[in-house]
Amino acid sequence: MMFEPKGPARKISMLIGMGQELNGDDAIGCAIADNFSERDWLAVNAGTVPENFTGMVKRERPSTLVIVDAAEMGLPAGEIRRIEKSKANSAFYSTHSIPVSQTIAQIEPYVKEVVLIGIQPNTMQQFKRLSPQATEAAKKLMALLKSNRLEEIKRL
């Protein structure tokens, strides 16, 4: 039996940053979640196990859920794109426990809007820091989130 939530989605937004923090730019989602703070936003560093946070999403019922991760899109390093849910498994790196699409399927009924954001990595080399391109992309994305301008991000 599926849990039926009571009441409307809350007037908060939620950011889930994903990635492997030891693999260079694959840590970009985690770094953004760790450094993003804004009123009416809840930011969570989910690392490689975003499925561990589905209960939190179901409980909080955010109006908007933004999921951020490094994504192979064939673009220059640091490029940011909105990714269609149908392309999630092919774009996001497979450092996660289960496919991103399965996590989305579990939480989608509890959220008004799910937005997937991919950032093209420069390096995924183990034990490397974020590249300058990823760092700049993180700053740009956080500014867009704070000013509620996600629609300015091109779609993949």
N, C-alpha and C positions, 0 to 999 in steps of 0.2 A: 504494500500500500504506500502510495506516495504522500509525503507530507504536503498538506495544503496550507500555504501561508495565509494569515489573517491580515487584512488591512492592505493599504496601498504601499508601493515602494516608498522608502524614505527619501527625503530631500537632500541626501548626501551623495557624493560620488566616491568611488573606490578605485584605487590604483593597485594593481598587482604586478610587481616586477619579478620577472623570471630569469633564470640563467645559472650557469656554472661560474661561481665567483673566482675560481682559480684559472680560468681559461681566457685571459685577455678580455677582448670586447664582448665575449659571451656574458660577462657580468653586467652589461649595460642596464638591463632591466632592474637588477638588484640595486645597482648604484643609484638609479633614479628613485626607486622606492625609499632607499635609506636617506636621501637628501631632499625629498619633496615634502613640503609642509604647507598646507593651505587650509583656511577655514572651510568647513563643510566637506573636507576630503579625508579619507582614511587611506593611508599608504601602507602596503605590506610587501616585505621582501620574502617571496615564496621560494627563492632558490630553484632547485631542480624538482621540487615537489608541490606544484601549485594545487594539486588535488587535495592536499592537506588543509587547504583554506576554503574549500567549498562550504563547509559548515558555517564559517564566518560570513560568507556571502549570503547564504540562506537566512542567517539570523539578522544581518544588517539590512538586507534588501535594498541596496543602493539604487538610485535612479539610473546612474551610469556606472558601468564597470569598464575600466581601461586596463588592458593587459599589454605589458611592454616586454619585449625580448629582442635579442639579436636575431636577425633573419637574413638568410641568403637570398638576395633578390636580383643579383647581377647588376648592381648599381655601384657608383663610387662610394667609398667608405664614408660613413657618417650620414648618408641619405636616410630620411625618415619617410615611411609610407604607412597608410592605413591598409590593412590586409583583410581581404574578404575571408570569412570563416571557411569557405570551401578550399582556400589555398593555405590554411594554417599549417597543416601537417607537412606540406612540401616546403614551406618557407622557413619555419622555425627549426632550429637545430634540435636534434634528437637526444639532448642531454637530460630530458625529463623522464620521469618514471613511467607515465602513460602519455599517449598522444594528446596534444592540446585540444583537439576537437572533442575528445571524450570529456575533458574537464569542462569545456564550454557547454556541452550537452547537459551536464549535471546541474549547472548553475543558471542557465539561460531562463528557465521558467521563473526565477526569482529576481530578475533584473529587467528593467525597462529597455536598456540599450547596452550591448556589449561592443566595445571598440578594441580591435586588435591593432597594435602599433609595432612595426618592425623597424629596427635600425640596422643598416648594413654595416657589418663589422669590417675592420681593417685586419686585425690579427686575432686568431683564436688559440694562439700558442700558450701552452700551459705555463703558469707562474708569471705571466706578463701582466703589466698594468693596463688600464684602459688607454687606448690610443688617443692622440690629440683630436682626431676626427670624431671618435665616440664621445669624448668629453664635451666637445662643442655641440654635438647633436643632443646630448643630455640637457645642456643649458637651454637650448632652443626649445626642446619639447616641454621642459618644465615651465618655461615662460608661456608657451601656448596653452598648457593646462591651466595655469593660474589665471589667464585672461579669457578662459573658456572659448578658445579659437581652434578647436580640433578640426573643424571643417576646412581649415586652410591646409591641412596635410593632404598631399596628393594620395590618390588610391593606387594600389599596385594592380 
